[in-house]
Amino acid sequence: MSVKINPLDDRIVAQQLEAQTKTASGLFLPDSAQEKPKVAKVVAIGKNVKGVKVGDQIIYKEYSATEVKVDGDKYLIVKEEDVLATVN
């Protein structure tokens, strides 16, 4: 997948992972009850990003990401300092 966004400096471009639509017991959740996950997959990194690489899944601060839409695809732009952890 080719991303048309080139992040600068210490910025990370990621795509948010899908919210859970079903509970563990099999009940379907309406959109209003779904919690937006704070986990995203990294698709591009700036030249000064050290601790994250493309393909990693990251957990980021809730209100720190900037949401953008490019050619119908939604992306998040996050500063590296706002990344809390990577998911294995």
Secondary structure, DSSP 4 states (H G I P E B T S, - for coil): ---S----TTEEEEEEPPPP-B-TTSPBPPGGGPPPPSEEEEEEE-TT--S--TT-EEEE-TT-PEEEEETTEEEEEEEGGGEEEEE-
